[in-house]
Amino acid sequence: MTRRVKMMKLLWVFVWLLWLALVIQPESRGILRLAVILLFSGQLVAGVLLYWKRHWLRYSLIAIGLLVVTPLLLPGRAVDPTVLRSAYMESLKPYEGTTYSWGGENRLGIDCSGLVRKGYITANMGLGLKTLNGRPIREACSLWWYDASAKAMGEEYQDRTVLLFEVPSLNDLDHGRLLPGDIAVTMNGVHTLVYVGDKTWMQADPGRGHVQYEPIPVHDSGWFTMPMKLLRWRSLYDAT
């Protein structure tokens, strides 16, 4: 093996470590998401070329590429909103206690809009893979790629959310008008929460510094006494 080939293989390993670091770090930005996709694709191609003579590794890398792409090409079917809503609630549970981090979107750190979005992304992806349904898989990928702030969700960004009504405060809200998975966004668009049912909200609160459930009424958080927009994910709204 020549020195040049050895250096290329070491570089290939290093880039995989760089890719892994990008994946696990909490912050989510367009440039980082693009880097994750390009590095992953490039590494598969580079690996196939570098290890062409190692058949098991070459075919393994090709198989990994196919495993990633194939779910996106699956036929799409309508999703049962009750099942998706239940999956959404389950996907939020692991984030309880997660540290608040502005721009974060995983268990190492998450912000308010990251929590609302990541739970829904996970629910769609999990349900799609479990039922071999391409529609929620593509929805999850689209939600991941087209990031949306609390303000954007409150303004029905890309028609992904639907405005239900506005209220002067969550403490005074008639929760019988809501379904689990509905979203509250402050009128100024700086914060968002997700309704989990039984008059309880979940939020990544910058003030408290972590994710927690909030049973109504809440008297020690200003988010529950200010005007709010109430919204629903479009894919859940259409089917209800």
Salt bridges, closest charged atoms under 4 A:
GLU27 OE2 - ARG29 NE 2.32
GLU90 OE2 - LYS93 NZ 2.79
GLU105 OE1 - ARG117 NH1 2.40
GLU139 OE2 - ARG160 NH1 3.66
ASP147 OD2 - ARG33 NH1 3.76
ASP147 OD1 - ARG117 NH1 3.04
GLU155 OE2 - LYS151 NZ 2.64
ASP159 OD1 - ARG234 NH2 2.69
ASP182 OD1 - ARG232 NE 2.70
ASP205 OD2 - ARG208 NE 3.44
GLU214 OE2 - ARG208 NE 2.72
ASP220 OD1 - ARG208 NH2 3.04
ASP238 OD1 - ARG234 NH1 3.34
